Amino acid sequence: MFSPSGEQFEIAFEDQRAVVVEVGGGLRTYSVGDRDVLDGYGVGEIASSGRGQVLMPWPNRIAEGRYEFGDSELQLPIDEPVRNCAIHGLVRWVSWAAVERDEHRVVVAHRLQPQPGYPFALDLRIEYALSEQGLQVSTTATNLGEDSCPVGAGFHPYLLPAEARVDTAVLRLPARRLVETDESGVPVDSSAVDGTEFDFRGGRRVGATRLDHCFTDLEREADGRAWVTLGSPEVGTTLWLDEAFAYLVLYTGDDRPDVARRSIAVEPMTCPPHAFRIGDDVVVLDPGASLTAAWGLTRAGR
């Protein structure tokens, strides 16, 4: 059977199942027992609304696709014409190869070649591994070129609540600040979430709140991880992210019928939207240097 997402790399551990795909190297499904943890997509479907996709070498958007790096002015293809932006990197629709694989673990890799707008070479590797703790996704991006290059990373999982819609689900989001943007969506400042509808630090129902916002200044535990929970510790979904991911975008998909308010995209990102354009928190890799980052999903609670 032909699949728009290419070869399927299934891994399993006890009652957990996950499917990683060739096209984009992303996560098509993750389930625990008979419960779907992610709002995935079928083997015969394309990854609509960015579900489970890998966002590299930048996450989110770059206004007008233009940015400066060193002495160069660079122009990326505009692939979100409605906003006149370059969106979510360059690897969502390319083939990745499974370079290591066993029953509970797979490593997929892609070599990003220099191209117009991003004249740099990267070796990209992502390990998806299941264990008693759940699913861990570990990423490495290595600069293969002779010059320094800018890099950002992000992922686009949609978390399913136990309920049919997210409105009645309890969201705990450990973010102290909201990234403020101008009319074009370019960050201009940040503000404290205290007293606003975007303060979910204590955990509360999503209600009618529409989310398509970037958050930062995350509360972390001693090991550097931040935790996001949707639902409850017993039957909900919990996502963690390490210190490499300083930003989270949350999106209730209100403008997309395939996901609208039945799940929430919780997107770990190493840099904010339009980062290449504004220069905030972009990782600059020297030749031979690597960016590493990890996030994961727990089986239930913590």
Secondary structure, 3 states (H helix, E strand, C coil): CCCCCCCEEEEEECCEEEEEECECCCEEEEEECCEECECCCCCCCCCHHHCCEEEECCCCEEECCEEEECCEEEECCCCECCCCEEECECCCCCECEEEEEECCEEEEEEEECCECCECCCEEEEEEEEEECCEEEEEEEEEECCCCCEEECCEEECEECCCCCCHHHCEEECCEEEEEEECCCCCEEEEEECCCCCCCCCCCEECCCCCCEEEEEEECCCCCCCEEEEECCCCCCEEEEECCCCCEEEEECCCCCCCCCCCCEEEEEECCCCCHHHHCCCCEEECCCCEEEEEEEEECCCC
